[in-house]
Amino acid sequence: MAKPEWDNKAKLNSFLNDIVRVGSVKGFKYFRMYMRGREELVCWVMNTPKSITPMMSPTSSFNLGESIRLPRNAESLLLSSRTQKRLSGFGYMDVGLPPASPSHTEILLPDEESTIFLVAGYARYACPYVWVRSNHERLTKPGQSSSPGNLKDSPLKMKSTEQWVNYAIRLWDILAELVRMNTSPTPPNPFSIDINYFKSLDGLEAVLASAAMIHFLQRVVDSGSHTYDAQIVEDLTDLTIVHFSAVYAIRHRTGPYAAPGAASGARAVTQASSDDDV
């Protein structure tokens, strides 16, 4: 087997490992995830940011970007049939890049506040792709050369997936682009956390949930330069205080979030680099 093929196989395995590690992280403000097998990650991405949610306080505030003009023409949002056949390697069989299961068989129930996306790294494609699983009409409209029946199972035309073969694209790069593509107005930090969600947890659940999020956010920051890095660091500081408070509460049995010195511990952790391989 040629070396590039081996490289792509190793990259795909790394991507699938990211799905396993990231798929169970909870507490994001603009999206939530559900891991469906080793190759598939289902994402609910919020359509419109809200300043008040069941897990956010009325005083929560954030600056939003520009509104997204939707729906977009299919040609600008989805991979064309010709491109799909070329990339799939099965063009001679008139086969493009469909997901493992057609959109109309999706068993997860959609809601009015978010759009469902399927992020998958199928071995037969040797590259990750993303498909829309709900609210198709909100995102795209048929173009002159497309028919509605072909749109629902066509993968999205995304910068992150197009550059995946030649650049160090990680799962979180795809998630960030999904938020920018779907959530309108666009939030400045796609990985903003819902801090009150973590404060609502107790005991070991609070420790594990906050630790998982801290680990993820640190990996994002360590993986390269992003326009939202400073905002992630702010969230890391706040969340680490919650984490140490939960640990202190378990150790001393004095109730949640009553840890003197937690803030200094938080600063020490957020300044340290993650020891894990990014």
Backbone as numpy.savetxt, mean C-alpha at the origin, in Angstrom:
# Nx Ny Nz CAx CAy CAz Cx Cy Cz
19.42 -21.05 -17.80 18.57 -19.85 -17.80 19.45 -18.60 -17.80
19.07 -17.62 -18.58 19.85 -16.40 -18.69 19.84 -15.65 -17.36
20.91 -14.89 -17.11 21.06 -14.17 -15.85 19.91 -13.20 -15.59
19.46 -12.39 -16.59 18.33 -11.49 -16.31 17.09 -12.23 -15.80
16.85 -13.42 -16.31 15.70 -14.19 -15.84 15.85 -14.58 -14.38
17.09 -14.95 -14.01 17.35 -15.27 -12.61 17.17 -14.04 -11.74
17.66 -12.88 -12.23 17.52 -11.63 -11.49 16.05 -11.30 -11.26
15.23 -11.45 -12.29 13.81 -11.16 -12.15 13.14 -12.12 -11.18
13.58 -13.38 -11.19 13.00 -14.36 -10.27 13.33 -13.99 -8.83
14.58 -13.56 -8.59 14.98 -13.16 -7.24 14.23 -11.91 -6.81
14.05 -10.97 -7.72 13.31 -9.75 -7.40 11.86 -10.06 -7.08
11.28 -10.98 -7.84 9.89 -11.34 -7.58 9.75 -12.02 -6.22
10.70 -12.88 -5.87 10.66 -13.51 -4.56 10.76 -12.47 -3.46
11.58 -11.45 -3.65 11.70 -10.37 -2.68 10.38 -9.60 -2.56
9.73 -9.39 -3.70 8.44 -8.71 -3.70 7.38 -9.53 -2.96
7.38 -10.83 -3.19 6.41 -11.69 -2.49 6.69 -11.72 -0.99
7.95 -11.65 -0.61 8.28 -11.57 0.81 7.75 -10.27 1.41
7.80 -9.19 0.64 7.24 -7.92 1.10 5.74 -8.04 1.34
5.05 -8.76 0.46 3.61 -8.96 0.64 3.34 -9.65 1.97
4.14 -10.67 2.28 3.95 -11.41 3.53 4.22 -10.51 4.73
5.28 -9.71 4.66 5.68 -8.88 5.79 4.77 -7.67 5.97
4.33 -7.09 4.88 3.59 -5.83 4.94 2.08 -6.05 4.99
1.62 -7.16 4.44 0.19 -7.36 4.26 -0.65 -7.34 5.52
-0.02 -7.62 6.67 -0.78 -7.65 7.92 -0.64 -6.38 8.76
0.09 -5.39 8.25 0.27 -4.14 8.99 -1.03 -3.33 8.95
-1.47 -2.86 10.11 -2.73 -2.12 10.21 -2.50 -0.75 10.84
-3.42 0.16 10.55 -3.37 1.48 11.17 -3.05 2.62 10.24
-3.11 2.39 8.91 -2.90 3.48 7.96 -4.16 4.34 7.86
-3.97 5.59 7.52 -5.10 6.51 7.45 -5.84 6.41 6.12
-5.14 6.09 5.03 -5.75 6.17 3.71 -5.96 4.83 3.03
-5.50 3.75 3.62 -5.74 2.44 3.00 -5.61 1.35 4.05
-6.17 0.19 3.71 -6.01 -1.00 4.53 -5.78 -2.18 3.60
-5.21 -3.25 4.14 -4.77 -4.37 3.30 -5.27 -5.70 3.84
-5.34 -6.64 2.92 -5.70 -8.02 3.26 -4.86 -8.95 2.39
-4.06 -9.79 3.03 -3.19 -10.70 2.28 -3.98 -11.95 1.89
-4.08 -12.19 0.58 -4.83 -13.33 0.07 -3.87 -14.28 -0.64
-3.25 -15.13 0.15 -2.24 -16.01 -0.42 -0.90 -15.30 -0.53
0.10 -16.03 -0.96 1.46 -15.47 -1.03 1.63 -14.51 -2.20
0.81 -14.65 -3.24 1.01 -13.85 -4.44 0.09 -12.63 -4.52
-0.93 -12.55 -3.67 -1.93 -11.50 -3.83 -2.12 -10.68 -2.56
-2.25 -9.38 -2.77 -2.55 -8.44 -1.69 -3.72 -7.57 -2.13
-4.80 -7.61 -1.36 -5.98 -6.80 -1.66 -5.89 -5.50 -0.86
-6.11 -4.38 -1.52 -6.01 -3.07 -0.86 -7.30 -2.28 -1.05
-7.82 -1.76 0.06 -8.91 -0.80 0.01 -8.30 0.59 0.16
-8.41 1.41 -0.87 -7.82 2.75 -0.84 -8.95 3.77 -0.76
-8.85 4.67 0.20 -9.89 5.66 0.42 -10.05 6.57 -0.80
-11.30 6.83 -1.16 -11.57 7.70 -2.30 -11.36 9.17 -1.96
-11.84 9.58 -0.80 -11.72 10.97 -0.35 -11.22 11.00 1.07
-10.15 11.74 1.37 -9.65 11.82 2.75 -10.70 12.43 3.66
-10.73 11.95 4.89 -11.66 12.49 5.87 -10.88 12.94 7.09
-11.29 14.07 7.65 -10.61 14.58 8.83 -11.13 13.91 10.09
-12.28 13.22 9.98 -12.83 12.53 11.14 -13.24 11.13 10.72
-12.71 10.12 11.39 -13.09 8.74 11.17 -13.30 8.11 12.54
-13.84 6.91 12.63 -14.04 6.28 13.94 -12.76 6.17 14.76
-11.60 6.17 14.09 -10.36 6.04 14.82 -9.52 7.31 14.78
-10.15 8.45 14.45 -9.43 9.71 14.41 -10.18 10.76 15.22
-9.46 11.66 15.83 -10.10 12.68 16.63 -10.58 13.82 15.75
-11.61 14.59 16.18 -12.10 15.71 15.39 -11.06 16.79 15.18
-10.01 16.80 16.01 -8.99 17.83 15.87 -7.90 17.44 14.88
-7.97 16.22 14.35 -6.97 15.79 13.38 -7.01 16.69 12.15
-5.87 17.08 11.64 -5.84 17.96 10.48 -4.65 17.61 9.61
-4.76 17.91 8.32 -3.66 17.65 7.42 -3.87 18.48 6.17
-2.77 18.80 5.50 -2.85 19.58 4.28 -2.97 18.64 3.10
-3.94 18.91 2.23 -4.18 18.05 1.09 -3.64 18.69 -0.18
-3.34 17.84 -1.15 -2.84 18.32 -2.42 -3.98 18.62 -3.38
-3.67 18.58 -4.68 -4.66 18.89 -5.68 -5.63 17.73 -5.88
-6.83 18.07 -6.34 -7.82 17.05 -6.63 -7.45 16.31 -7.92
-7.80 15.05 -7.99 -7.53 14.23 -9.17 -8.73 14.31 -10.10
-8.49 14.45 -11.38 -9.58 14.51 -12.35 -9.95 13.10 -12.78
-11.10 12.65 -12.34 -11.59 11.31 -12.64 -12.99 11.39 -13.23
-13.39 10.41 -14.06 -12.60 9.26 -14.52 -11.62 9.65 -15.62
-10.62 8.80 -15.82 -9.63 9.02 -16.86 -9.90 8.09 -18.03
-9.42 8.48 -19.21 -9.55 7.61 -20.37 -8.79 6.32 -20.15
-9.35 5.22 -20.64 -8.74 3.92 -20.45 -7.32 3.87 -20.99
-7.06 4.56 -22.09 -5.73 4.53 -22.70 -4.66 5.10 -21.78
-5.03 6.04 -20.91 -4.05 6.67 -20.03 -3.92 5.95 -18.69
-4.88 5.10 -18.36 -4.90 4.46 -17.04 -4.60 2.97 -17.08
-4.91 2.30 -18.20 -4.77 0.85 -18.29 -3.81 0.44 -19.40
-3.16 -0.69 -19.21 -2.30 -1.23 -20.27 -3.17 -1.68 -21.43
-2.75 -1.34 -22.63 -3.51 -1.71 -23.81 -3.46 -3.21 -24.04
-4.41 -3.72 -24.81 -4.45 -5.15 -25.12 -3.17 -5.58 -25.83
-2.68 -4.76 -26.75 -1.45 -5.10 -27.48 -0.26 -5.19 -26.54
-0.15 -4.22 -25.61 0.96 -4.23 -24.66 0.89 -5.44 -23.74
-0.32 -5.77 -23.30 -0.49 -6.93 -22.43 -0.03 -8.22 -23.11
-0.40 -8.39 -24.35 -0.02 -9.60 -25.08 1.48 -9.68 -25.26
2.10 -8.53 -25.47 3.56 -8.51 -25.63 4.26 -8.86 -24.32
3.77 -8.31 -23.22 4.40 -8.55 -21.92 4.14 -9.94 -21.37
2.98 -10.48 -21.68 2.61 -11.79 -21.12 3.40 -12.93 -21.73
3.85 -12.75 -22.98 4.53 -13.84 -23.68 3.58 -14.85 -24.27
2.26 -14.58 -24.12 1.26 -15.49 -24.66 0.40 -14.79 -25.72
0.99 -13.79 -26.37 0.24 -13.06 -27.38 -0.22 -13.93 -28.53
0.57 -14.96 -28.85 0.19 -15.86 -29.94 -1.08 -16.64 -29.60
-1.43 -16.68 -28.30 -2.66 -17.35 -27.88 -3.77 -16.32 -27.59
-3.48 -15.07 -27.94 -4.43 -13.98 -27.72 -4.74 -13.81 -26.23
-3.69 -13.99 -25.39 -3.84 -13.86 -23.94 -3.02 -12.67 -23.46
-3.65 -11.82 -22.65 -2.98 -10.65 -22.12 -2.45 -10.88 -20.72
-2.83 -9.99 -19.78 -2.37 -10.07 -18.40 -3.55 -10.07 -17.44
-4.40 -11.07 -17.50 -5.55 -11.10 -16.59 -5.11 -11.52 -15.18
-5.87 -11.14 -14.16 -5.58 -11.63 -12.80 -5.97 -13.10 -12.68
-5.62 -13.72 -11.56 -5.92 -15.14 -11.38 -7.42 -15.40 -11.40
-8.19 -14.43 -10.91 -9.65 -14.55 -10.92 -10.25 -13.30 -11.53
-11.24 -13.42 -12.42 -11.85 -12.25 -13.04 -12.48 -11.32 -12.01
-12.57 -10.07 -12.37 -13.10 -9.06 -11.44 -14.52 -9.39 -10.99
-15.34 -9.93 -11.89 -16.74 -10.18 -11.54 -16.91 -11.31 -10.53
-15.81 -12.05 -10.25 -15.89 -13.12 -9.26 -15.38 -12.68 -7.89
-15.02 -11.41 -7.77 -14.50 -10.89 -6.50 -15.52 -11.08 -5.39
-15.10 -11.74 -4.30 -16.03 -12.03 -3.20 -16.00 -10.96 -2.12
-14.98 -10.09 -2.14 -14.91 -9.03 -1.14 -15.89 -7.92 -1.50
-16.65 -7.48 -0.52 -17.70 -6.50 -0.76 -17.10 -5.10 -0.86
-17.45 -4.35 -1.91 -16.97 -2.98 -2.03 -17.75 -2.06 -1.09
-17.27 -0.87 -0.90 -18.01 0.13 -0.13 -17.92 1.47 -0.86
-18.69 2.44 -0.41 -18.77 3.72 -1.11 -17.58 4.63 -0.81
-16.85 4.34 0.24 -15.78 5.23 0.67 -14.41 4.85 0.13
-14.27 3.66 -0.46 -12.96 3.23 -0.94 -13.08 2.42 -2.22
-11.94 2.23 -2.87 -11.86 1.42 -4.08 -10.92 0.25 -3.80
-11.30 -0.93 -4.26 -10.50 -2.12 -4.02 -9.53 -2.35 -5.19
-8.29 -2.62 -4.85 -7.26 -2.95 -5.84 -6.65 -4.30 -5.48
-6.24 -5.01 -6.51 -5.53 -6.28 -6.33 -4.09 -6.10 -6.78
-3.16 -6.22 -5.84 -1.73 -6.17 -6.15 -1.22 -7.61 -6.14
-0.62 -8.04 -7.24 -0.21 -9.44 -7.32 1.13 -9.59 -8.01
1.88 -10.59 -7.57 3.15 -10.93 -8.20 3.11 -12.39 -8.64
2.43 -12.63 -9.75 2.28 -14.00 -10.25 3.57 -14.47 -10.90
3.95 -15.72 -10.60 5.18 -16.27 -11.15 5.14 -16.31 -12.67
3.95 -16.55 -13.26 3.88 -16.68 -14.71 4.14 -15.36 -15.43
3.97 -14.23 -14.73 4.23 -12.92 -15.34 5.62 -12.41 -14.96
6.20 -12.93 -13.88 7.55 -12.55 -13.43 7.68 -11.06 -13.15
6.54 -10.42 -12.83 6.53 -8.99 -12.57 5.22 -8.65 -11.86
5.22 -7.75 -10.89 3.96 -7.38 -10.23 3.08 -6.50 -11.11
1.79 -6.66 -10.95 0.80 -5.82 -11.62 -0.33 -5.51 -10.64
-1.14 -4.51 -11.01 -2.25 -4.09 -10.15 -3.52 -4.01 -10.99
-4.61 -4.55 -10.45 -5.91 -4.53 -11.13 -6.94 -3.85 -10.23
-7.88 -3.14 -10.85 -8.99 -2.53 -10.12 -10.05 -3.61 -9.89
-10.60 -3.67 -8.68 -11.59 -4.70 -8.36 -12.95 -4.13 -7.99
-13.07 -2.82 -7.88 -14.36 -2.20 -7.60 -14.33 -0.75 -8.09
-15.51 -0.15 -8.20 -15.62 1.25 -8.61 -14.88 1.56 -9.92
-14.95 0.63 -10.86 -14.27 0.85 -12.14 -14.72 2.14 -12.82
-16.02 2.41 -12.75 -16.57 3.58 -13.44 -16.04 4.89 -12.85
-15.68 4.87 -11.57 -15.14 6.08 -10.94 -13.77 6.42 -11.49
-12.98 5.40 -11.80 -11.59 5.61 -12.20 -11.40 5.79 -13.69
-12.14 5.01 -14.48 -11.84 4.99 -15.91 -13.11 4.93 -16.75
-12.98 5.41 -17.97 -14.06 5.34 -18.94 -13.50 4.79 -20.24
-14.31 4.07 -21.00 -13.82 3.47 -22.25 -13.31 4.54 -23.22
-12.21 4.22 -23.89 -11.71 5.11 -24.92 -12.19 4.67 -26.29
-11.65 5.28 -27.31 -12.07 4.97 -28.67 -11.70 3.55 -29.08
-10.59 3.04 -28.51 -10.12 1.72 -28.93 -10.34 0.65 -27.86
-11.19 0.93 -26.89 -11.41 -0.04 -25.82 -12.89 -0.26 -25.62
-13.21 -1.42 -25.08 -14.60 -1.75 -24.79 -14.75 -1.98 -23.29
-15.90 -1.67 -22.71 -16.07 -1.82 -21.26 -15.77 -3.22 -20.75
-16.04 -4.23 -21.56 -15.83 -5.60 -21.12 -14.36 -5.94 -20.91
-13.45 -5.24 -21.63 -12.03 -5.54 -21.52 -11.33 -4.73 -20.42
-12.01 -3.74 -19.86 -11.36 -2.83 -18.93 -11.16 -3.43 -17.54
-12.14 -4.17 -17.06 -12.13 -4.58 -15.66 -10.99 -5.54 -15.31
-10.50 -6.29 -16.28 -9.42 -7.23 -15.99 -8.11 -6.85 -16.68
-7.98 -5.55 -16.99 -6.73 -5.04 -17.54 -5.93 -4.40 -16.40
-4.63 -4.67 -16.32 -3.83 -4.07 -15.25 -3.64 -2.57 -15.45
-3.41 -1.89 -14.34 -3.19 -0.45 -14.38 -1.85 -0.11 -15.01
-1.81 1.03 -15.67 -0.56 1.54 -16.23 0.07 2.42 -15.14
1.03 1.85 -14.41 1.63 2.52 -13.28 3.13 2.70 -13.47
3.66 3.82 -13.04 5.08 4.08 -13.15 5.89 3.07 -12.34
5.38 2.72 -11.15 6.13 1.80 -10.28 6.24 0.40 -10.89
5.17 -0.11 -11.48 5.24 -1.45 -12.06 6.00 -1.44 -13.38
5.91 -0.35 -14.15 6.65 -0.26 -15.40 8.16 -0.23 -15.15
8.57 0.39 -14.04 10.00 0.52 -13.74 10.54 -0.61 -12.87
9.67 -1.53 -12.51 10.05 -2.57 -11.56 11.24 -3.41 -12.02
11.29 -3.75 -13.29 12.36 -4.62 -13.80 13.72 -3.96 -13.70
13.80 -2.65 -13.97 15.09 -1.97 -14.06 15.48 -1.17 -12.82
14.55 -0.97 -11.89 14.84 -0.16 -10.71 14.45 -0.91 -9.44
14.93 -0.39 -8.31 14.67 -1.02 -7.01 13.30 -0.58 -6.49
12.25 -1.06 -7.13 10.89 -0.73 -6.74 10.42 -1.71 -5.67
9.87 -1.19 -4.59 9.37 -2.03 -3.52 7.84 -1.96 -3.46
7.26 -2.86 -2.68 5.81 -2.90 -2.56 5.25 -1.56 -2.13
5.93 -0.89 -1.21 5.40 0.39 -0.72 5.42 1.48 -1.79
6.28 1.36 -2.79 6.24 2.32 -3.90 4.94 2.17 -4.69
4.50 0.94 -4.85 3.23 0.68 -5.54 2.07 1.17 -4.71
2.10 0.92 -3.40 1.02 1.38 -2.52 0.92 2.90 -2.52
2.06 3.57 -2.49 2.06 5.03 -2.50 1.45 5.57 -3.79
1.77 4.94 -4.92 1.22 5.39 -6.20 -0.27 5.13 -6.27
-0.75 4.05 -5.67 -2.18 3.78 -5.64 -2.94 4.87 -4.89
-2.38 5.31 -3.76 -3.02 6.38 -3.00 -3.05 7.66 -3.82
-1.94 7.99 -4.47 -1.89 9.21 -5.29 -2.83 9.10 -6.49
-3.03 7.90 -6.98 -3.88 7.69 -8.15 -5.37 7.73 -7.81
-5.72 7.29 -6.60 -7.13 7.10 -6.27 -7.70 8.12 -5.29
-6.91 8.53 -4.30 -7.43 9.40 -3.24 -7.39 10.85 -3.69
-8.53 11.51 -3.63 -8.63 12.89 -4.10 -9.42 13.74 -3.09
-8.83 14.88 -2.64 -7.51 15.44 -2.96 -6.37 14.52 -2.48
-5.23 14.67 -3.14 -4.10 13.80 -2.85 -3.45 14.14 -1.52
-3.34 13.19 -0.60 -2.66 13.45 0.67 -1.16 13.56 0.47
-0.49 14.44 1.20 0.96 14.62 1.01 1.77 13.41 1.45
1.26 12.65 2.42 1.94 11.46 2.90 1.02 10.26 2.77
1.25 9.40 1.78 0.35 8.26 1.58 0.37 7.27 2.74
1.41 7.33 3.58 1.54 6.38 4.68 1.22 7.00 6.03
0.45 8.07 6.03 0.03 8.67 7.30 -0.66 7.61 8.15
-0.38 7.66 9.44 -0.97 6.67 10.34 -2.15 7.28 11.10
-3.03 6.42 11.55 -4.16 6.80 12.39 -3.72 6.56 13.83
-3.13 7.57 14.47 -2.52 7.39 15.78 -3.55 6.97 16.82
-4.80 7.41 16.68 -5.81 7.04 17.67 -6.23 5.57 17.56
-6.01 4.97 16.38 -6.24 3.54 16.26 -5.30 2.78 17.21
-4.03 3.18 17.22 -3.06 2.50 18.07 -3.33 2.79 19.54
-3.76 4.01 19.85 -4.06 4.35 21.24 -5.30 3.61 21.75
-6.15 3.17 20.82 -7.36 2.46 21.23 -7.07 1.00 21.59
-5.89 0.51 21.18 -5.53 -0.87 21.48 -4.97 -0.98 22.90
-4.91 -2.20 23.39 -4.43 -2.39 24.75 -3.55 -3.63 24.84
-2.68 -3.63 25.83 -1.88 -4.80 26.11 -0.97 -5.22 24.97
-0.84 -6.52 24.80 0.06 -7.07 23.79 -0.36 -6.67 22.38
-1.65 -6.52 22.15 -2.13 -6.11 20.83 -1.56 -4.74 20.46
-1.53 -3.83 21.41 -0.98 -2.49 21.16 0.51 -2.56 20.88
1.22 -3.40 21.62 2.67 -3.54 21.42 2.97 -4.10 20.03
2.29 -5.17 19.65 2.57 -5.81 18.37 2.17 -4.95 17.18
0.99 -4.32 17.26 0.52 -3.49 16.14 1.43 -2.29 15.93
1.82 -1.63 16.99 2.70 -0.46 16.87 4.09 -0.87 16.40
4.59 -2.02 16.89 5.91 -2.49 16.46 5.92 -2.82 14.96
4.86 -3.45 14.48 4.78 -3.79 13.06 4.78 -2.53 12.20
4.02 -1.52 12.62 3.97 -0.27 11.86 5.31 0.47 11.91
5.93 0.52 13.09 7.23 1.17 13.22 8.25 0.52 12.29
8.26 -0.81 12.28 9.20 -1.54 11.42 8.95 -1.20 9.95
7.68 -1.16 9.54 7.36 -0.86 8.15 7.79 0.56 7.79
7.42 1.54 8.60 7.75 2.93 8.28 9.26 3.15 8.24
9.98 2.47 9.12 11.44 2.60 9.11 12.02 2.02 7.81
11.46 0.94 7.33 11.91 0.34 6.07 11.65 1.29 4.90
10.51 1.98 4.92 10.21 2.93 3.86 11.24 4.05 3.85
11.53 4.62 5.01 12.49 5.72 5.11 13.88 5.26 4.68
14.27 4.06 5.09 15.61 3.55 4.78 15.77 3.13 3.32
14.66 2.97 2.59 14.75 2.45 1.23 15.09 3.51 0.18
15.14 4.77 0.59 15.45 5.83 -0.38 14.85 7.15 0.04
15.03 8.14 -0.82 14.52 9.48 -0.52 13.10 9.64 -1.06
12.20 10.14 -0.20 10.82 10.38 -0.60 10.40 11.78 -0.14
9.46 12.37 -0.82 9.01 13.72 -0.46 8.30 13.74 0.89
7.86 12.58 1.36 7.09 12.52 2.60 7.91 11.93 3.76
9.23 11.83 3.61 10.06 11.23 4.66 9.93 11.97 5.99
9.94 13.30 5.95 9.87 14.08 7.19 8.57 13.81 7.94
7.49 13.64 7.20 6.20 13.36 7.83 6.17 11.96 8.42
6.84 11.01 7.75 6.93 9.66 8.30 7.71 9.67 9.61
8.80 10.44 9.66 9.60 10.52 10.88 8.76 11.09 12.02
7.93 12.07 11.74 7.04 12.62 12.78 6.09 11.54 13.30
5.52 10.77 12.37 4.62 9.68 12.78 5.39 8.63 13.58
6.63 8.36 13.18 7.44 7.39 13.91 7.66 7.83 15.35
7.92 9.11 15.55 8.14 9.61 16.90 6.90 9.43 17.76
5.74 9.84 17.22 4.49 9.71 17.97 4.15 8.25 18.26
4.35 7.41 17.25 3.98 6.01 17.41 4.92 5.27 18.36
6.19 5.65 18.36 7.13 5.00 19.26 6.81 5.33 20.71
6.33 6.53 20.97 5.88 6.88 22.33 4.73 5.97 22.75
3.78 5.76 21.83 2.66 4.86 22.13 3.18 3.45 22.38
4.12 3.02 21.57 4.67 1.66 21.71 5.33 1.46 23.07
6.22 2.38 23.45 6.90 2.23 24.73 5.93 2.35 25.90
4.91 3.17 25.75 3.90 3.29 26.80 3.16 1.97 26.99
2.85 1.31 25.86 2.15 0.03 25.94 3.04 -1.04 26.58
4.33 -1.02 26.24 5.27 -1.96 26.85 5.37 -1.71 28.35
5.47 -0.43 28.71 5.56 -0.08 30.14 4.30 -0.52 30.88
3.15 -0.35 30.25 1.89 -0.73 30.90 1.84 -2.22 31.18
2.35 -3.02 30.24 2.36 -4.47 30.44 3.32 -4.85 31.56
4.49 -4.24 31.56 5.51 -4.60 32.54 5.12 -4.19 33.96
4.51 -3.06 34.09 4.25 -2.52 35.42 2.78 -2.58 35.84
1.93 -2.99 34.92 0.51 -3.17 35.25 -0.10 -1.92 35.88
0.26 -0.76 35.33 -0.28 0.48 35.90 -1.28 1.15 34.98
-1.69 0.42 33.91 -2.63 1.01 32.96 -1.91 1.52 31.74
-2.64 1.65 30.66 -2.03 2.04 29.39 -1.60 3.49 29.35
-0.49 3.73 28.61 -0.02 5.06 28.25 0.30 5.91 29.47
1.03 5.32 30.41 1.42 6.07 31.59 2.90 5.90 31.86
3.69 6.00 30.81 5.11 5.67 30.93 5.98 6.90 31.00
6.54 7.24 32.17 7.51 8.34 32.22 8.77 7.96 31.47
9.30 8.89 30.73 10.51 8.61 29.97 10.26 7.98 28.63
8.99 7.76 28.25 8.72 7.12 26.95 9.16 8.00 25.80
9.02 9.32 25.96 9.36 10.23 24.87 10.84 10.14 24.54
11.71 10.08 25.58 13.14 9.98 25.31 13.47 8.66 24.64
12.79 7.58 25.01 12.99 6.30 24.35 12.55 6.36 22.91
11.47 7.09 22.62 10.98 7.22 21.25 11.99 7.92 20.38
12.59 9.00 20.92 13.56 9.74 20.12 14.77 8.86 19.79
15.17 8.04 20.74 16.32 7.16 20.50 16.03 6.15 19.42
14.80 5.60 19.41 14.45 4.59 18.43 14.32 5.19 17.04
13.67 6.35 16.92 13.45 6.94 15.60 14.76 7.45 14.98
15.79 7.71 15.81 17.05 8.16 15.26 17.92 6.98 14.83
17.58 5.80 15.31 18.38 4.62 14.97 17.94 4.05 13.64
18.85 3.51 12.89 18.51 2.87 11.62 18.06 1.46 11.87
17.17 1.00 11.00 16.69 -0.38 11.13 17.82 -1.34 10.78
17.93 -2.43 11.56 18.94 -3.44 11.30 18.51 -4.44 10.24
17.19 -4.39 9.87 16.71 -5.34 8.90 17.12 -4.96 7.50
17.25 -5.94 6.64 17.60 -5.73 5.24 16.44 -5.10 4.52
16.61 -3.93 3.96 15.55 -3.27 3.22 15.56 -3.70 1.78
